[in-house]
Amino acid sequence: MIFDPVYFIFALPALLLSMYASALTKSRFNKYSKVAASSGLTGAQAAHQMLQREHIQDVGIEKVQGFLSDHYDPRSKVLRLSPQVFDGRSLSAVGVACHEAGHALQHASGYKPLALRSRLVPATTFTSKLSMPLLMLGLFMSGSPMGQNMMIAGALLLTVSVLFTLVTLPVEWDASARAKKVLVRDGVVSPAQEADASAVLNAAFLTYLASAISAVMTLLYWLYRSGLLSQRR
């Protein structure tokens, strides 16, 4: 696959978008991490306030190491925030923290895309371990019926991972929408800071969009190589 020019035709646009999205996210996070939120709240305090005002009492907030390692764990009902977000008092910190709190709100309200994504996690973990070995072995044996069938089987398994990335898009968009709604309403940021806080969240969403596009293009490549998108069958 490394030396297949057709692969780069499929992969290059998504790769460029991923690089741009990653650079934009880091740039905006760093930029607005230097701008204090008008409320003076830390990210952990802003997330706690958001949860309390929505009457959610059973979600914990913990500090974890790593840069932008922030996430919500629905199994443990815990918001895990990176040090920059947990202790930070910037627009970046409160924006990211409230985004993660948005996932907790989704969980509490039974938001269906989040529930679907959670159910897909075990299947995605399983199929992701099998798909690439099958695809690479099938590619090695390309030209034979068995090799072609292996690539088809691997591509079908890969579809589960693609579905996971696609389901992630509405989950992340909705969490950001919930965060944007409360940032000004609850006085976490001033109305003048709303657009800047939103810029951080919009850039982060672009990384998920790039990931989804990359997954779809990778699947299309393997469908092409297997003959399902070409006339080679």
Summary of the structure (lengths in Angstrom):
residues: 233
radius of gyration: 20.6
end to end distance: 19.5
largest distance: 65.5
contacts: 797
relative contact order: 0.16
helix: 72%
strand: 6%
